[in-house]
């Protein structure tokens, strides 16, 4: 599933390509979007802005209309020049927003809806998001307060709760807890204040490091996130996806276990994270 850094980069790229431009074509394979387009056409509107909120991507159009998309497991946005061949088949297309210079294509996006901008903060999901780890006004103290309110929740599950901290997913959950030497199964109440603060700070540092502007200007996605600072591309991550391989610190085989209400895989080192 795309995590907060992926959505942030996608929003930044879409903004570069589309912001301030007139929409000359809108297509959708989703009936709910088509209905809004039929009643209040998207063509002829200007793309005012594109941003992210946790794992949600928000495309703002003139006239106070916002397209919210959530990628879930397989969705993605691509940018093409007019007439350029798509890298995925047309059957995977869900949304197209085209200007004279670029067309943004959303592939296999499972969640997409139009929202009036005045209703964003009352939205059932957006209105309940915790502080966004990639926002300029990120409030670490508020995140700590919210985490402490879930004292019996295993820390790994708490980090995935978007109402507590918006933006982290399964990769960063495992990587952050390894770096902070915290068992993913420990309840929040057992984590010392200093350690909990370090978890929040490390989460912010890792995601920010992975959205630095070092990619090609029109790159909307890369799976090459890095947490180890190692140059070798096979050593990008500490524990995620490395079940039964030796820990990069101590050599102990990395463990993996399904965890939480959605049975998400957690990776950890039994020796480094007792």
Buried (B, 14 or more C-beta within 10 A) or exposed (E): BBBBBBBBBBBBBBBBBBBEBEBBEBBBBBEEBEEBBEEEEBEEBBBBBBBBBBBBBBBBBEBEBBBBBBBEEEBBBBBBEEEEEBEEEEEBBBBBBBBEEBBBBBBBBEBBBBBEBEEBEEBEBBEEBBBBBBBEEBEBEEBBEBBBEBEEBBBBBBBBBBEBBBBBBBBBBBBBBBBBEBBBBBBBEBBEEEBBBBBBEBBBBBBBEBBEEEBEEBEBBEEEBBBEEEEEEEEBBBBBBBEEEEBBBEEEBBBBBEBBEEEBBBBBBEBBBE
